Amino acid sequence: MRGLLRYLRNSRAELGRVTWPTRQEVVQSTQATLIFVLITSLFLLATDTVLGNLINLFL
C-alpha cells in the first residue's frame, strides 16, 4: 500500500513539473494533424481508385 501511495505522490509531483502547451499551441497542432490526415486520406483514395481501375482493366 505504501508503494502505491508513494507512486501517486510522485506522479502528482511530476505533473506539476510538466510544461503544458498553450491553447494556441494545441489548436495549431490539431489543425496540422487534421490537414495531414486529410492529405493522406486523399492520397490513399486516389491510389486505391487508380489501382482498382487498373486491375479491372486487365481482368
Backbone as CSV, one residue per row, in Angstrom:
resi,resn,N_x,N_y,N_z,CA_x,CA_y,CA_z,C_x,C_y,C_z
1,MET,0.830,-1.196,0.000,0.000,0.000,0.000,0.870,1.253,0.000
2,ARG,1.991,1.198,0.734,2.878,2.359,0.775,3.449,2.667,-0.594
3,GLY,3.759,1.594,-1.325,4.311,1.782,-2.660,3.336,2.513,-3.578
4,LEU,2.062,2.157,-3.474,1.048,2.801,-4.299,0.924,4.277,-3.935
5,LEU,0.902,4.584,-2.638,0.799,5.976,-2.208,2.011,6.784,-2.660
6,ARG,3.183,6.192,-2.556,4.406,6.878,-2.989,4.361,7.134,-4.496
7,TYR,3.893,6.123,-5.231,3.772,6.267,-6.681,2.818,7.410,-7.032
8,LEU,1.658,7.459,-6.387,0.679,8.506,-6.662,1.225,9.889,-6.293
9,ARG,1.920,9.978,-5.168,2.516,11.244,-4.741,3.571,11.707,-5.748
10,ASN,4.419,10.784,-6.179,5.456,11.125,-7.145,4.861,11.504,-8.506
11,SER,3.799,10.815,-8.887,3.138,11.130,-10.157,2.552,12.533,-10.125
12,ARG,1.919,12.885,-9.021,1.341,14.225,-8.896,2.430,15.291,-8.916
13,ALA,3.540,15.036,-8.240,4.654,15.985,-8.249,5.225,16.133,-9.659
14,GLU,5.307,15.036,-10.379,5.838,15.076,-11.754,4.916,15.884,-12.663
15,LEU,3.615,15.733,-12.488,2.669,16.511,-13.296,2.810,18.006,-13.038
16,GLY,3.241,18.382,-11.856,3.466,19.793,-11.552,4.665,20.360,-12.289
17,ARG,5.584,19.508,-12.707,6.781,19.961,-13.421,6.614,19.948,-14.939
18,VAL,5.475,19.454,-15.402,5.235,19.363,-16.839,4.977,20.760,-17.400
19,THR,5.545,21.045,-18.559,5.251,22.290,-19.261,4.078,22.024,-20.189
20,TRP,2.913,22.503,-19.817,1.707,22.240,-20.587,1.629,23.201,-21.764
21,PRO,1.135,22.734,-22.926,1.029,23.616,-24.089,-0.066,24.657,-23.887
22,THR,0.108,25.794,-24.563,-0.922,26.827,-24.504,-2.087,26.412,-25.401
23,ARG,-3.185,27.114,-25.263,-4.363,26.824,-26.089,-4.013,26.995,-27.566
24,GLN,-3.264,28.045,-27.892,-2.889,28.298,-29.280,-2.024,27.164,-29.839
25,GLU,-1.114,26.644,-29.043,-0.269,25.528,-29.479,-1.105,24.275,-29.743
26,VAL,-2.082,24.032,-28.880,-2.952,22.861,-29.052,-3.778,23.009,-30.327
27,VAL,-4.321,24.200,-30.564,-5.129,24.438,-31.763,-4.270,24.259,-33.013
28,GLN,-3.051,24.803,-33.011,-2.166,24.678,-34.169,-1.785,23.217,-34.420
29,SER,-1.492,22.490,-33.375,-1.137,21.079,-33.526,-2.318,20.276,-34.056
30,THR,-3.506,20.583,-33.578,-4.707,19.891,-34.035,-4.964,20.184,-35.507
31,GLN,-4.812,21.433,-35.904,-5.003,21.798,-37.304,-3.995,21.083,-38.197
32,ALA,-2.746,21.064,-37.786,-1.712,20.392,-38.577,-2.021,18.903,-38.708
33,THR,-2.476,18.286,-37.630,-2.814,16.867,-37.660,-3.983,16.598,-38.601
34,LEU,-5.022,17.421,-38.524,-6.188,17.228,-39.388,-5.834,17.423,-40.863
35,ILE,-4.994,18.401,-41.162,-4.562,18.626,-42.546,-3.761,17.428,-43.040
36,PHE,-2.859,16.918,-42.206,-2.063,15.749,-42.583,-2.953,14.543,-42.846
37,VAL,-3.920,14.316,-41.987,-4.838,13.177,-42.154,-5.658,13.346,-43.431
38,LEU,-6.121,14.556,-43.712,-6.895,14.806,-44.919,-6.062,14.548,-46.172
39,ILE,-4.838,15.050,-46.210,-3.961,14.844,-47.362,-3.648,13.361,-47.544
40,THR,-3.352,12.679,-46.462,-3.058,11.246,-46.540,-4.277,10.465,-47.020
41,SER,-5.452,10.821,-46.538,-6.683,10.142,-46.960,-6.939,10.343,-48.447
42,LEU,-6.737,11.563,-48.928,-6.934,11.826,-50.356,-5.927,11.061,-51.205
43,PHE,-4.693,10.979,-50.736,-3.672,10.214,-51.457,-4.050,8.734,-51.531
44,LEU,-4.471,8.182,-50.406,-4.855,6.773,-50.388,-6.095,6.512,-51.240
45,LEU,-7.042,7.431,-51.238,-8.230,7.308,-52.076,-7.833,7.296,-53.548
46,ALA,-6.976,8.218,-53.944,-6.535,8.292,-55.338,-5.770,7.030,-55.728
47,THR,-4.874,6.581,-54.873,-4.097,5.377,-55.154,-5.011,4.164,-55.285
48,ASP,-5.963,4.018,-54.384,-6.899,2.890,-54.416,-7.743,2.925,-55.684
49,THR,-8.197,4.103,-56.055,-9.024,4.236,-57.256,-8.234,3.869,-58.511
50,VAL,-7.025,4.401,-58.621,-6.197,4.116,-59.798,-5.859,2.634,-59.875
51,LEU,-5.404,2.062,-58.800,-5.040,0.649,-58.818,-6.254,-0.245,-59.046
52,GLY,-7.391,0.112,-58.472,-8.610,-0.649,-58.688,-9.028,-0.626,-60.150
53,ASN,-8.931,0.556,-60.768,-9.270,0.653,-62.197,-8.284,-0.117,-63.054
54,LEU,-7.002,-0.110,-62.703,-6.020,-0.870,-63.462,-6.278,-2.369,-63.361
55,ILE,-6.613,-2.835,-62.190,-6.905,-4.257,-62.009,-8.136,-4.652,-62.823
56,ASN,-9.183,-3.825,-62.753,-10.408,-4.118,-63.520,-10.147,-4.063,-65.024
57,LEU,-9.224,-3.234,-65.452,-8.900,-3.112,-66.859,-8.259,-4.376,-67.403
58,PHE,-7.429,-5.019,-66.590,-6.703,-6.206,-67.041,-7.408,-7.525,-66.705
59,LEU,-8.496,-7.479,-66.000,-9.218,-8.723,-65.667,-10.382,-8.953,-66.573
